[in-house]
Amino acid sequence: KHADATLAAITVEMVEGAEPRARLEVVDDGKGGADLGKGHGLAGLRDRLALVDGELIIDSPDGGPTRLAAEVPCAS
């Protein structure tokens, strides 16, 4: 909505390791600059993921693209 993106890709995968995790990743071709500041929607998403021992990872340099990944622990 705010990124002026024209394309987005979504992947879902299992990340194996000592603690298996489910990972959902969204990448767009927008203008970047996603903000985790308090009061922004992404901060709320980060807080909700933390409740289930999950993590939100954001790479969104000015000029784009934005890469957002959500990881949560899961049984293998």
MOUR-V892153 format. One record per backbone hydrogen bond with DSSP energy under -1.0 kcal/mol. NH is the residue of the N-H (numbers start at 1). CO is the residue of the C=O. E is the energy in kcal/mol with one decimal. If there is no record, write none. Layout:
nh = [NH NH]
co = [CO CO]
e = [E E]
This chain:
nh = [9 11 13 15 21 22 23 24 25 26 27 28 29 31 33 40 44 45 46 47 48 49 50 51 52 53 54 55 57 59 63 64 67 68 69 70 71 72 74]
co = [27 25 23 21 15 72 13 70 11 68 9 66 7 3 60 37 40 41 42 43 44 45 46 47 49 50 49 71 69 67 31 61 59 26 57 24 55 22 20]
e = [-2.7 -2.4 -2.5 -3.5 -2.2 -3.0 -3.0 -2.6 -2.8 -3.0 -2.4 -2.1 -1.7 -2.3 -1.6 -2.0 -1.3 -1.9 -2.5 -2.2 -2.2 -2.4 -2.0 -1.0 -1.4 -1.7 -3.1 -2.5 -3.1 -2.8 -2.7 -2.6 -2.9 -2.8 -2.9 -2.9 -2.5 -2.2 -2.2]
